[in-house]
């Protein structure tokens, strides 16, 4: 499977786990709060979703926003790095999402380990381990196999 397919699949899995309340002990809840989505950690209910008044909205569309920095860096890379691979622009996004996936999956494995059932923890670890290996192979194929 290609890298784009892995990014979409793993992001959907992380959002699914977060919305059902399993992935909330990880760092994804703080990211959702920055975007303006507040989820009750005990009931997994959506408390509020106000994207326009969130801090993320201000950071993107503020006077010194991230959007301006990203666009400027993309233009600079485009002008001065014509001999380099354009996937350098995609690399920070892939690294960030890989960190989110690892933190959510590790949080789920720790959550399952609290049940003290070694077979259940082993199954979950094998599933997420296989997903991690597939994602790594996809990253290597995308960045080194061009």
FILUM-447083 format. One record per atom (N, C-alpha, C): residue number from 1; residue in three letters; x, y, z. Coordinates in steps of 0.05 Angstrom, whole numbers, padded with zeros to 5 digits. Atoms other than C-alpha are relative to their C-alpha. Example, Ala and Ser with C-alpha at 12.3 -4.5 7.8 and 13.67 -1.06 7.14 Angstrom:
{k->1, r->ALA, c1->00018, c2->-00024, c3->00000}
{k->1, r->ALA, c1->00246, c2->-00090, c3->00156}
{k->1, r->ALA, c1->00018, c2->00024, c3->00000}
{k->2, r->SER, c1->-00016, c2->-00024, c3->-00001}
{k->2, r->SER, c1->00273, c2->-00021, c3->00143}
{k->2, r->SER, c1->-00015, c2->00022, c3->00014}
//
This chain:
{k->1, r->UNK, c1->00017, c2->-00023, c3->00000}
{k->1, r->UNK, c1->00000, c2->00000, c3->00000}
{k->1, r->UNK, c1->00018, c2->00025, c3->00000}
{k->2, r->UNK, c1->-00016, c2->-00025, c3->00002}
{k->2, r->UNK, c1->00025, c2->00070, c3->-00015}
{k->2, r->UNK, c1->-00002, c2->00016, c3->00025}
{k->3, r->UNK, c1->-00002, c2->-00017, c3->-00024}
{k->3, r->UNK, c1->00043, c2->00122, c3->00037}
{k->3, r->UNK, c1->-00025, c2->00015, c3->00005}
{k->4, r->UNK, c1->00024, c2->-00015, c3->-00003}
{k->4, r->UNK, c1->-00019, c2->00163, c3->00025}
{k->4, r->UNK, c1->-00023, c2->-00017, c3->00012}
{k->5, r->UNK, c1->00019, c2->00018, c3->-00011}
{k->5, r->UNK, c1->-00063, c2->00103, c3->00039}
{k->5, r->UNK, c1->00004, c2->-00006, c3->00029}
{k->6, r->UNK, c1->-00007, c2->00004, c3->-00028}
{k->6, r->UNK, c1->-00026, c2->00089, c3->00103}
{k->6, r->UNK, c1->-00007, c2->00024, c3->00017}
{k->7, r->UNK, c1->00006, c2->-00024, c3->-00015}
{k->7, r->UNK, c1->-00033, c2->00161, c3->00126}
{k->7, r->UNK, c1->-00030, c2->00003, c3->00005}
{k->8, r->UNK, c1->00029, c2->-00003, c3->-00003}
{k->8, r->UNK, c1->-00108, c2->00162, c3->00114}
{k->8, r->UNK, c1->-00010, c2->-00022, c3->00018}
{k->9, r->UNK, c1->00009, c2->00022, c3->-00016}
{k->9, r->UNK, c1->-00119, c2->00093, c3->00145}
{k->9, r->UNK, c1->00007, c2->00003, c3->00029}
{k->10, r->UNK, c1->-00008, c2->-00002, c3->-00028}
{k->10, r->UNK, c1->-00079, c2->00105, c3->00208}
{k->10, r->UNK, c1->-00012, c2->00025, c3->00013}
{k->11, r->UNK, c1->00013, c2->-00023, c3->-00011}
{k->11, r->UNK, c1->-00108, c2->00175, c3->00217}
{k->11, r->UNK, c1->-00029, c2->-00006, c3->00007}
{k->12, r->UNK, c1->00028, c2->00007, c3->-00005}
{k->12, r->UNK, c1->-00178, c2->00147, c3->00212}
{k->12, r->UNK, c1->-00001, c2->-00019, c3->00025}
{k->13, r->UNK, c1->00000, c2->00017, c3->-00023}
{k->13, r->UNK, c1->-00160, c2->00093, c3->00263}
{k->13, r->UNK, c1->00004, c2->00016, c3->00026}
{k->14, r->UNK, c1->-00006, c2->-00017, c3->-00023}
{k->14, r->UNK, c1->-00131, c2->00144, c3->00311}
{k->14, r->UNK, c1->-00025, c2->00016, c3->00008}
{k->15, r->UNK, c1->00024, c2->-00016, c3->-00006}
{k->15, r->UNK, c1->-00193, c2->00188, c3->00305}
{k->15, r->UNK, c1->-00022, c2->-00018, c3->00011}
{k->16, r->UNK, c1->00020, c2->00018, c3->-00010}
{k->16, r->UNK, c1->-00238, c2->00128, c3->00315}
{k->16, r->UNK, c1->00005, c2->-00008, c3->00029}
{k->17, r->UNK, c1->-00006, c2->00007, c3->-00028}
{k->17, r->UNK, c1->-00202, c2->00106, c3->00378}
{k->17, r->UNK, c1->-00003, c2->00023, c3->00019}
{k->18, r->UNK, c1->00003, c2->-00024, c3->-00017}
{k->18, r->UNK, c1->-00202, c2->00177, c3->00404}
{k->18, r->UNK, c1->-00030, c2->00006, c3->00005}
{k->19, r->UNK, c1->00029, c2->-00006, c3->-00004}
{k->19, r->UNK, c1->-00277, c2->00187, c3->00393}
{k->19, r->UNK, c1->-00015, c2->-00021, c3->00016}
{k->20, r->UNK, c1->00013, c2->00020, c3->-00018}
{k->20, r->UNK, c1->-00294, c2->00121, c3->00427}
{k->20, r->UNK, c1->00012, c2->00000, c3->00028}
{k->21, r->UNK, c1->-00011, c2->-00003, c3->-00027}
{k->21, r->UNK, c1->-00251, c2->00141, c3->00486}
{k->21, r->UNK, c1->00024, c2->-00016, c3->00007}
{k->22, r->UNK, c1->-00024, c2->00016, c3->-00007}
{k->22, r->UNK, c1->-00193, c2->00093, c3->00481}
{k->22, r->UNK, c1->00026, c2->00015, c3->-00004}
{k->23, r->UNK, c1->-00025, c2->-00014, c3->00006}
{k->23, r->UNK, c1->-00141, c2->00139, c3->00452}
{k->23, r->UNK, c1->00004, c2->00025, c3->00016}
{k->24, r->UNK, c1->-00002, c2->-00026, c3->-00014}
{k->24, r->UNK, c1->-00154, c2->00197, c3->00499}
{k->24, r->UNK, c1->00023, c2->00002, c3->00020}
{k->25, r->UNK, c1->-00023, c2->-00004, c3->-00018}
{k->25, r->UNK, c1->-00099, c2->00182, c3->00550}
{k->25, r->UNK, c1->00026, c2->00009, c3->-00014}
{k->26, r->UNK, c1->-00023, c2->-00008, c3->00016}
{k->26, r->UNK, c1->-00050, c2->00198, c3->00494}
{k->26, r->UNK, c1->00000, c2->00030, c3->-00005}
{k->27, r->UNK, c1->-00002, c2->-00028, c3->00005}
{k->27, r->UNK, c1->-00030, c2->00266, c3->00468}
{k->27, r->UNK, c1->-00020, c2->00011, c3->-00021}
{k->28, r->UNK, c1->00018, c2->-00010, c3->00021}
{k->28, r->UNK, c1->-00084, c2->00270, c3->00414}
{k->28, r->UNK, c1->-00022, c2->00018, c3->00011}
{k->29, r->UNK, c1->00021, c2->-00016, c3->-00011}
{k->29, r->UNK, c1->-00135, c2->00301, c3->00461}
{k->29, r->UNK, c1->00009, c2->00030, c3->00001}
{k->30, r->UNK, c1->-00009, c2->-00028, c3->00000}
{k->30, r->UNK, c1->-00092, c2->00364, c3->00468}
{k->30, r->UNK, c1->00000, c2->00012, c3->-00028}
{k->31, r->UNK, c1->00001, c2->-00009, c3->00028}
{k->31, r->UNK, c1->-00088, c2->00369, c3->00392}
{k->31, r->UNK, c1->-00028, c2->00007, c3->-00007}
{k->32, r->UNK, c1->00028, c2->-00005, c3->00005}
{k->32, r->UNK, c1->-00163, c2->00364, c3->00387}
{k->32, r->UNK, c1->-00010, c2->00025, c3->00014}
{k->33, r->UNK, c1->00008, c2->-00024, c3->-00014}
{k->33, r->UNK, c1->-00171, c2->00418, c3->00440}
{k->33, r->UNK, c1->00011, c2->00025, c3->-00014}
{k->34, r->UNK, c1->-00011, c2->-00022, c3->00015}
{k->34, r->UNK, c1->-00125, c2->00464, c3->00400}
{k->34, r->UNK, c1->-00017, c2->00006, c3->-00025}
{k->35, r->UNK, c1->00017, c2->-00004, c3->00024}
{k->35, r->UNK, c1->-00170, c2->00454, c3->00339}
{k->35, r->UNK, c1->-00027, c2->00010, c3->00008}
{k->36, r->UNK, c1->00025, c2->-00010, c3->-00009}
{k->36, r->UNK, c1->-00230, c2->00470, c3->00382}
{k->36, r->UNK, c1->-00021, c2->-00021, c3->00005}
{k->37, r->UNK, c1->00017, c2->00023, c3->-00005}
{k->37, r->UNK, c1->-00259, c2->00401, c3->00393}
{k->37, r->UNK, c1->00005, c2->-00009, c3->00028}
{k->38, r->UNK, c1->-00003, c2->00008, c3->-00028}
{k->38, r->UNK, c1->-00272, c2->00384, c3->00466}
{k->38, r->UNK, c1->-00017, c2->-00026, c3->00004}
{k->39, r->UNK, c1->00013, c2->00026, c3->-00005}
{k->39, r->UNK, c1->-00289, c2->00311, c3->00484}
{k->39, r->UNK, c1->00002, c2->-00006, c3->00030}
{k->40, r->UNK, c1->00000, c2->00009, c3->-00027}
{k->40, r->UNK, c1->-00309, c2->00288, c3->00553}
{k->40, r->UNK, c1->00015, c2->-00026, c3->00003}
{k->41, r->UNK, c1->-00017, c2->00024, c3->-00001}
{k->41, r->UNK, c1->-00257, c2->00237, c3->00574}
{k->41, r->UNK, c1->-00013, c2->-00024, c3->00013}
{k->42, r->UNK, c1->00013, c2->00023, c3->-00013}
{k->42, r->UNK, c1->-00303, c2->00195, c3->00617}
{k->42, r->UNK, c1->-00023, c2->-00012, c3->-00017}
{k->43, r->UNK, c1->00023, c2->00010, c3->00016}
{k->43, r->UNK, c1->-00364, c2->00190, c3->00571}
{k->43, r->UNK, c1->00006, c2->-00001, c3->-00030}
{k->44, r->UNK, c1->-00008, c2->-00002, c3->00028}
{k->44, r->UNK, c1->-00329, c2->00203, c3->00504}
{k->44, r->UNK, c1->-00021, c2->00015, c3->-00017}
{k->45, r->UNK, c1->00020, c2->-00016, c3->00015}
{k->45, r->UNK, c1->-00384, c2->00252, c3->00485}
{k->45, r->UNK, c1->00013, c2->00026, c3->-00009}
{k->46, r->UNK, c1->-00010, c2->-00025, c3->00010}
{k->46, r->UNK, c1->-00371, c2->00313, c3->00443}
{k->46, r->UNK, c1->-00012, c2->00022, c3->00017}
{k->47, r->UNK, c1->00009, c2->-00021, c3->-00017}
{k->47, r->UNK, c1->-00376, c2->00372, c3->00490}
{k->47, r->UNK, c1->-00004, c2->00025, c3->-00016}
{k->48, r->UNK, c1->00003, c2->-00023, c3->00017}
{k->48, r->UNK, c1->-00363, c2->00428, c3->00441}
{k->48, r->UNK, c1->00019, c2->-00002, c3->-00024}
{k->49, r->UNK, c1->-00016, c2->00000, c3->00024}
{k->49, r->UNK, c1->-00335, c2->00440, c3->00372}
{k->49, r->UNK, c1->-00002, c2->00028, c3->-00012}
{k->50, r->UNK, c1->00000, c2->-00028, c3->00009}
{k->50, r->UNK, c1->-00318, c2->00513, c3->00358}
{k->50, r->UNK, c1->00027, c2->00006, c3->-00013}
{k->51, r->UNK, c1->-00025, c2->-00002, c3->00013}
{k->51, r->UNK, c1->-00263, c2->00515, c3->00307}
{k->51, r->UNK, c1->00009, c2->00029, c3->-00004}
{k->52, r->UNK, c1->-00007, c2->-00028, c3->00006}
{k->52, r->UNK, c1->-00266, c2->00589, c3->00291}
{k->52, r->UNK, c1->00010, c2->00015, c3->00023}
{k->53, r->UNK, c1->-00010, c2->-00015, c3->-00023}
{k->53, r->UNK, c1->-00253, c2->00612, c3->00362}
{k->53, r->UNK, c1->00023, c2->-00016, c3->00014}
{k->54, r->UNK, c1->-00021, c2->00016, c3->-00013}
{k->54, r->UNK, c1->-00199, c2->00560, c3->00376}
{k->54, r->UNK, c1->00027, c2->00014, c3->-00004}
{k->55, r->UNK, c1->-00027, c2->-00011, c3->00002}
{k->55, r->UNK, c1->-00125, c2->00576, c3->00385}
{k->55, r->UNK, c1->00013, c2->-00009, c3->-00027}
{k->56, r->UNK, c1->-00011, c2->00010, c3->00026}
{k->56, r->UNK, c1->-00109, c2->00534, c3->00323}
{k->56, r->UNK, c1->-00008, c2->00019, c3->-00023}
{k->57, r->UNK, c1->00010, c2->-00019, c3->00021}
{k->57, r->UNK, c1->-00152, c2->00580, c3->00280}
{k->57, r->UNK, c1->00016, c2->00026, c3->00001}
{k->58, r->UNK, c1->-00016, c2->-00024, c3->-00003}
{k->58, r->UNK, c1->-00115, c2->00640, c3->00308}
{k->58, r->UNK, c1->00029, c2->-00003, c3->-00010}
{k->59, r->UNK, c1->-00028, c2->00005, c3->00009}
{k->59, r->UNK, c1->-00047, c2->00609, c3->00295}
{k->59, r->UNK, c1->00002, c2->-00002, c3->-00030}
{k->60, r->UNK, c1->-00002, c2->00003, c3->00029}
{k->60, r->UNK, c1->-00063, c2->00592, c3->00223}
{k->60, r->UNK, c1->-00006, c2->00026, c3->-00014}
{k->61, r->UNK, c1->00009, c2->-00024, c3->00015}
{k->61, r->UNK, c1->-00099, c2->00656, c3->00203}
{k->61, r->UNK, c1->00008, c2->00026, c3->00015}
{k->62, r->UNK, c1->-00010, c2->-00024, c3->-00014}
{k->62, r->UNK, c1->-00064, c2->00704, c3->00252}
{k->62, r->UNK, c1->00020, c2->00014, c3->-00017}
{k->63, r->UNK, c1->-00019, c2->-00016, c3->00016}
{k->63, r->UNK, c1->-00016, c2->00757, c3->00229}
{k->63, r->UNK, c1->00027, c2->-00014, c3->-00004}
{k->64, r->UNK, c1->-00025, c2->00016, c3->00003}
{k->64, r->UNK, c1->00045, c2->00713, c3->00242}
{k->64, r->UNK, c1->-00006, c2->-00029, c3->00002}
{k->65, r->UNK, c1->00010, c2->00027, c3->-00002}
{k->65, r->UNK, c1->00010, c2->00648, c3->00230}
{k->65, r->UNK, c1->00018, c2->-00020, c3->-00012}
{k->66, r->UNK, c1->-00014, c2->00023, c3->00010}
{k->66, r->UNK, c1->00036, c2->00580, c3->00215}
{k->66, r->UNK, c1->-00003, c2->-00002, c3->-00030}
{k->67, r->UNK, c1->00005, c2->00002, c3->00029}
{k->67, r->UNK, c1->00004, c2->00582, c3->00146}
{k->67, r->UNK, c1->00019, c2->00017, c3->-00016}
{k->68, r->UNK, c1->-00018, c2->-00018, c3->00014}
{k->68, r->UNK, c1->00047, c2->00641, c3->00126}
{k->68, r->UNK, c1->00028, c2->-00012, c3->00000}
{k->69, r->UNK, c1->-00026, c2->00013, c3->-00002}
{k->69, r->UNK, c1->00110, c2->00605, c3->00151}
{k->69, r->UNK, c1->00002, c2->-00024, c3->-00019}
{k->70, r->UNK, c1->-00001, c2->00024, c3->00017}
{k->70, r->UNK, c1->00092, c2->00541, c3->00114}
{k->70, r->UNK, c1->00001, c2->00008, c3->-00029}
{k->71, r->UNK, c1->-00001, c2->-00009, c3->00028}
{k->71, r->UNK, c1->00077, c2->00577, c3->00049}
{k->71, r->UNK, c1->00026, c2->00013, c3->-00008}
{k->72, r->UNK, c1->-00026, c2->-00012, c3->00006}
{k->72, r->UNK, c1->00141, c2->00618, c3->00053}
{k->72, r->UNK, c1->00022, c2->-00021, c3->-00002}
{k->73, r->UNK, c1->-00021, c2->00020, c3->00001}
{k->73, r->UNK, c1->00183, c2->00557, c3->00068}
{k->73, r->UNK, c1->-00003, c2->-00018, c3->-00025}
{k->74, r->UNK, c1->00005, c2->00015, c3->00025}
{k->74, r->UNK, c1->00150, c2->00520, c3->00010}
{k->74, r->UNK, c1->00011, c2->00015, c3->-00024}
{k->75, r->UNK, c1->-00010, c2->-00016, c3->00022}
{k->75, r->UNK, c1->00166, c2->00577, c3->-00037}
{k->75, r->UNK, c1->00031, c2->00000, c3->00000}
{k->76, r->UNK, c1->-00029, c2->-00001, c3->-00002}
{k->76, r->UNK, c1->00238, c2->00581, c3->-00011}
{k->76, r->UNK, c1->00012, c2->-00027, c3->-00009}
{k->77, r->UNK, c1->-00010, c2->00026, c3->00009}
{k->77, r->UNK, c1->00248, c2->00506, c3->-00020}
{k->77, r->UNK, c1->-00004, c2->-00003, c3->-00030}
{k->78, r->UNK, c1->00004, c2->00002, c3->00028}
{k->78, r->UNK, c1->00218, c2->00511, c3->-00089}
{k->78, r->UNK, c1->00019, c2->00016, c3->-00017}
{k->79, r->UNK, c1->-00019, c2->-00017, c3->00015}
{k->79, r->UNK, c1->00264, c2->00568, c3->-00111}
{k->79, r->UNK, c1->00029, c2->-00010, c3->00002}
{k->80, r->UNK, c1->-00028, c2->00006, c3->-00004}
{k->80, r->UNK, c1->00329, c2->00544, c3->-00081}
{k->80, r->UNK, c1->00007, c2->-00029, c3->00000}
{k->81, r->UNK, c1->-00006, c2->00028, c3->-00002}
{k->81, r->UNK, c1->00323, c2->00469, c3->-00079}
{k->81, r->UNK, c1->-00011, c2->-00015, c3->-00024}
{k->82, r->UNK, c1->00011, c2->00013, c3->00023}
{k->82, r->UNK, c1->00305, c2->00452, c3->-00150}
{k->82, r->UNK, c1->00013, c2->-00027, c3->-00006}
{k->83, r->UNK, c1->-00014, c2->00026, c3->00005}
{k->83, r->UNK, c1->00357, c2->00396, c3->-00151}
{k->83, r->UNK, c1->-00007, c2->-00021, c3->00021}
{k->84, r->UNK, c1->00006, c2->00019, c3->-00021}
{k->84, r->UNK, c1->00329, c2->00364, c3->-00088}
{k->84, r->UNK, c1->-00028, c2->-00012, c3->-00004}
{k->85, r->UNK, c1->00025, c2->00015, c3->00002}
{k->85, r->UNK, c1->00271, c2->00317, c3->-00079}
{k->85, r->UNK, c1->-00023, c2->00017, c3->00013}
{k->86, r->UNK, c1->00022, c2->-00015, c3->-00012}
{k->86, r->UNK, c1->00204, c2->00353, c3->-00068}
{k->86, r->UNK, c1->-00014, c2->-00013, c3->00023}
{k->87, r->UNK, c1->00012, c2->00014, c3->-00022}
{k->87, r->UNK, c1->00185, c2->00301, c3->-00017}
{k->87, r->UNK, c1->00010, c2->00011, c3->00027}
{k->88, r->UNK, c1->-00010, c2->-00012, c3->-00024}
{k->88, r->UNK, c1->00225, c2->00342, c3->00033}
{k->88, r->UNK, c1->-00021, c2->00017, c3->00014}
{k->89, r->UNK, c1->00022, c2->-00016, c3->-00011}
{k->89, r->UNK, c1->00163, c2->00385, c3->00042}
{k->89, r->UNK, c1->-00019, c2->-00018, c3->00015}
{k->90, r->UNK, c1->00018, c2->00019, c3->-00013}
{k->90, r->UNK, c1->00122, c2->00323, c3->00061}
{k->90, r->UNK, c1->00012, c2->-00013, c3->00024}
{k->91, r->UNK, c1->-00013, c2->00014, c3->-00021}
{k->91, r->UNK, c1->00173, c2->00295, c3->00109}
{k->91, r->UNK, c1->-00008, c2->00010, c3->00028}
{k->92, r->UNK, c1->00009, c2->-00008, c3->-00027}
{k->92, r->UNK, c1->00155, c2->00339, c3->00170}
{k->92, r->UNK, c1->-00028, c2->-00010, c3->00007}
{k->93, r->UNK, c1->00027, c2->00009, c3->-00005}
{k->93, r->UNK, c1->00082, c2->00320, c3->00163}
{k->93, r->UNK, c1->00000, c2->-00030, c3->00007}
{k->94, r->UNK, c1->-00002, c2->00028, c3->-00005}
{k->94, r->UNK, c1->00099, c2->00246, c3->00160}
{k->94, r->UNK, c1->00012, c2->-00006, c3->00027}
{k->95, r->UNK, c1->-00012, c2->00004, c3->-00026}
{k->95, r->UNK, c1->00144, c2->00251, c3->00221}
{k->95, r->UNK, c1->-00019, c2->00007, c3->00022}
{k->96, r->UNK, c1->00019, c2->-00008, c3->-00020}
{k->96, r->UNK, c1->00091, c2->00288, c3->00261}
{k->96, r->UNK, c1->-00022, c2->-00021, c3->00003}
{k->97, r->UNK, c1->00021, c2->00020, c3->-00001}
{k->97, r->UNK, c1->00037, c2->00238, c3->00243}
{k->97, r->UNK, c1->00010, c2->-00026, c3->00011}
{k->98, r->UNK, c1->-00011, c2->00024, c3->-00011}
{k->98, r->UNK, c1->00083, c2->00180, c3->00259}
{k->98, r->UNK, c1->00002, c2->00002, c3->00030}
{k->99, r->UNK, c1->00000, c2->-00005, c3->-00029}
{k->99, r->UNK, c1->00093, c2->00210, c3->00328}
{k->99, r->UNK, c1->-00027, c2->-00002, c3->00013}
{k->100, r->UNK, c1->00028, c2->00002, c3->-00010}
{k->100, r->UNK, c1->00018, c2->00216, c3->00338}
{k->100, r->UNK, c1->-00009, c2->-00029, c3->00000}
{k->101, r->UNK, c1->00008, c2->00028, c3->00002}
{k->101, r->UNK, c1->00007, c2->00144, c3->00315}
{k->101, r->UNK, c1->00013, c2->-00016, c3->00023}
{k->102, r->UNK, c1->-00015, c2->00015, c3->-00021}
{k->102, r->UNK, c1->00061, c2->00118, c3->00362}
{k->102, r->UNK, c1->-00011, c2->00006, c3->00028}
{k->103, r->UNK, c1->00010, c2->-00007, c3->-00027}
{k->103, r->UNK, c1->00034, c2->00157, c3->00422}
{k->103, r->UNK, c1->-00028, c2->-00012, c3->00004}
{k->104, r->UNK, c1->00027, c2->00011, c3->-00004}
{k->104, r->UNK, c1->-00038, c2->00134, c3->00410}
{k->104, r->UNK, c1->00001, c2->-00030, c3->00002}
{k->105, r->UNK, c1->-00001, c2->00029, c3->-00002}
{k->105, r->UNK, c1->-00020, c2->00062, c3->00397}
{k->105, r->UNK, c1->00013, c2->-00010, c3->00026}
{k->106, r->UNK, c1->-00012, c2->00007, c3->-00025}
{k->106, r->UNK, c1->00026, c2->00060, c3->00457}
{k->106, r->UNK, c1->-00019, c2->00004, c3->00024}
{k->107, r->UNK, c1->00021, c2->-00005, c3->-00021}
{k->107, r->UNK, c1->-00030, c2->00090, c3->00500}
{k->107, r->UNK, c1->-00020, c2->-00022, c3->00000}
{k->108, r->UNK, c1->00019, c2->00022, c3->00002}
{k->108, r->UNK, c1->-00077, c2->00036, c3->00475}
{k->108, r->UNK, c1->00012, c2->-00026, c3->00011}
{k->109, r->UNK, c1->-00013, c2->00024, c3->-00011}
{k->109, r->UNK, c1->-00027, c2->-00019, c3->00491}
{k->109, r->UNK, c1->00002, c2->00002, c3->00030}
{k->110, r->UNK, c1->-00001, c2->-00003, c3->-00029}
{k->110, r->UNK, c1->-00017, c2->00009, c3->00561}
{k->110, r->UNK, c1->-00028, c2->-00002, c3->00012}
{k->111, r->UNK, c1->00028, c2->00003, c3->-00010}
{k->111, r->UNK, c1->-00093, c2->00014, c3->00569}
{k->111, r->UNK, c1->-00008, c2->-00029, c3->00001}
{k->112, r->UNK, c1->00007, c2->00029, c3->00001}
{k->112, r->UNK, c1->-00101, c2->-00059, c3->00549}
{k->112, r->UNK, c1->00016, c2->-00015, c3->00021}
{k->113, r->UNK, c1->-00017, c2->00014, c3->-00020}
{k->113, r->UNK, c1->-00044, c2->-00080, c3->00595}
{k->113, r->UNK, c1->-00011, c2->00003, c3->00028}
{k->114, r->UNK, c1->00011, c2->-00003, c3->-00026}
{k->114, r->UNK, c1->-00083, c2->-00054, c3->00655}
{k->114, r->UNK, c1->-00020, c2->-00023, c3->00007}
{k->115, r->UNK, c1->00018, c2->00023, c3->-00005}
{k->115, r->UNK, c1->-00130, c2->-00114, c3->00647}
{k->115, r->UNK, c1->00014, c2->-00025, c3->00010}
{k->116, r->UNK, c1->-00016, c2->00023, c3->-00009}
{k->116, r->UNK, c1->-00073, c2->-00161, c3->00665}
{k->116, r->UNK, c1->-00007, c2->-00026, c3->-00014}
{k->117, r->UNK, c1->00005, c2->00024, c3->00017}
{k->117, r->UNK, c1->-00091, c2->-00209, c3->00609}
{k->117, r->UNK, c1->00022, c2->-00001, c3->-00021}
{k->118, r->UNK, c1->-00023, c2->00000, c3->00017}
{k->118, r->UNK, c1->-00026, c2->-00226, c3->00574}
{k->118, r->UNK, c1->-00007, c2->-00007, c3->-00029}
{k->119, r->UNK, c1->00007, c2->00008, c3->00027}
{k->119, r->UNK, c1->-00060, c2->-00258, c3->00514}
{k->119, r->UNK, c1->-00013, c2->00024, c3->-00015}
{k->120, r->UNK, c1->00013, c2->-00023, c3->00012}
{k->120, r->UNK, c1->-00103, c2->-00195, c3->00501}
{k->120, r->UNK, c1->00021, c2->00021, c3->-00007}
{k->121, r->UNK, c1->-00021, c2->-00020, c3->00005}
{k->121, r->UNK, c1->-00043, c2->-00149, c3->00508}
{k->121, r->UNK, c1->00018, c2->-00010, c3->-00023}
{k->122, r->UNK, c1->-00017, c2->00011, c3->00022}
{k->122, r->UNK, c1->-00003, c2->-00195, c3->00461}
{k->122, r->UNK, c1->-00013, c2->00003, c3->-00027}
{k->123, r->UNK, c1->00015, c2->-00003, c3->00026}
{k->123, r->UNK, c1->-00057, c2->-00194, c3->00407}
{k->123, r->UNK, c1->00001, c2->00029, c3->-00009}
{k->124, r->UNK, c1->00001, c2->-00028, c3->00007}
{k->124, r->UNK, c1->-00063, c2->-00118, c3->00409}
{k->124, r->UNK, c1->00028, c2->00009, c3->-00008}
{k->125, r->UNK, c1->-00027, c2->-00008, c3->00007}
{k->125, r->UNK, c1->00013, c2->-00110, c3->00409}
{k->125, r->UNK, c1->00008, c2->-00011, c3->-00028}
{k->126, r->UNK, c1->-00006, c2->00012, c3->00026}
{k->126, r->UNK, c1->00019, c2->-00157, c3->00349}
{k->126, r->UNK, c1->-00014, c2->00016, c3->-00023}
{k->127, r->UNK, c1->00015, c2->-00015, c3->00021}
{k->127, r->UNK, c1->-00035, c2->-00119, c3->00310}
{k->127, r->UNK, c1->00013, c2->00027, c3->-00005}
{k->128, r->UNK, c1->-00012, c2->-00027, c3->00003}
{k->128, r->UNK, c1->-00005, c2->-00050, c3->00324}
{k->128, r->UNK, c1->00029, c2->-00002, c3->-00009}
{k->129, r->UNK, c1->-00027, c2->00004, c3->00010}
{k->129, r->UNK, c1->00065, c2->-00077, c3->00313}
{k->129, r->UNK, c1->00001, c2->-00005, c3->-00030}
{k->130, r->UNK, c1->00002, c2->00005, c3->00029}
{k->130, r->UNK, c1->00045, c2->-00103, c3->00244}
{k->130, r->UNK, c1->-00007, c2->00026, c3->-00015}
{k->131, r->UNK, c1->00006, c2->-00025, c3->00012}
{k->131, r->UNK, c1->00014, c2->-00036, c3->00228}
{k->131, r->UNK, c1->00024, c2->00019, c3->-00001}
{k->132, r->UNK, c1->-00024, c2->-00017, c3->-00001}
{k->132, r->UNK, c1->00077, c2->00000, c3->00249}
{k->132, r->UNK, c1->00021, c2->-00009, c3->-00020}
{k->133, r->UNK, c1->-00019, c2->00011, c3->00020}
{k->133, r->UNK, c1->00121, c2->-00046, c3->00206}
{k->133, r->UNK, c1->-00009, c2->00007, c3->-00028}
{k->134, r->UNK, c1->00011, c2->-00007, c3->00027}
{k->134, r->UNK, c1->00075, c2->-00035, c3->00146}
{k->134, r->UNK, c1->00004, c2->00030, c3->-00006}
{k->135, r->UNK, c1->-00004, c2->-00029, c3->00004}
{k->135, r->UNK, c1->00078, c2->00041, c3->00156}
{k->135, r->UNK, c1->00029, c2->00007, c3->-00005}
{k->136, r->UNK, c1->-00029, c2->-00005, c3->00004}
{k->136, r->UNK, c1->00154, c2->00040, c3->00162}
{k->136, r->UNK, c1->00008, c2->-00009, c3->-00028}
{k->137, r->UNK, c1->-00007, c2->00010, c3->00027}
{k->137, r->UNK, c1->00160, c2->-00002, c3->00098}
{k->137, r->UNK, c1->-00011, c2->00019, c3->-00021}
{k->138, r->UNK, c1->00012, c2->-00019, c3->00018}
{k->138, r->UNK, c1->00113, c2->00046, c3->00063}
{k->138, r->UNK, c1->00016, c2->00026, c3->-00001}
{k->139, r->UNK, c1->-00016, c2->-00024, c3->-00001}
{k->139, r->UNK, c1->00155, c2->00106, c3->00086}
{k->139, r->UNK, c1->00027, c2->-00005, c3->-00015}
{k->140, r->UNK, c1->-00025, c2->00006, c3->00014}
{k->140, r->UNK, c1->00219, c2->00072, c3->00062}
{k->140, r->UNK, c1->-00004, c2->-00001, c3->-00030}
{k->141, r->UNK, c1->00006, c2->00002, c3->00028}
{k->141, r->UNK, c1->00187, c2->00056, c3->-00004}
{k->141, r->UNK, c1->-00005, c2->00027, c3->-00013}
{k->142, r->UNK, c1->00006, c2->-00027, c3->00011}
{k->142, r->UNK, c1->00163, c2->00128, c3->-00013}
{k->142, r->UNK, c1->00025, c2->00017, c3->-00001}
{k->143, r->UNK, c1->-00022, c2->-00019, c3->-00001}
{k->143, r->UNK, c1->00225, c2->00165, c3->00008}
{k->143, r->UNK, c1->00026, c2->-00011, c3->-00012}
{k->144, r->UNK, c1->-00025, c2->00011, c3->00010}
{k->144, r->UNK, c1->00281, c2->00117, c3->-00013}
{k->144, r->UNK, c1->-00004, c2->-00014, c3->-00027}
{k->145, r->UNK, c1->00004, c2->00014, c3->00025}
{k->145, r->UNK, c1->00248, c2->00081, c3->-00071}
{k->145, r->UNK, c1->-00010, c2->00016, c3->-00023}
{k->146, r->UNK, c1->00010, c2->-00018, c3->00021}
{k->146, r->UNK, c1->00233, c2->00141, c3->-00114}
{k->146, r->UNK, c1->00017, c2->-00004, c3->-00024}
//
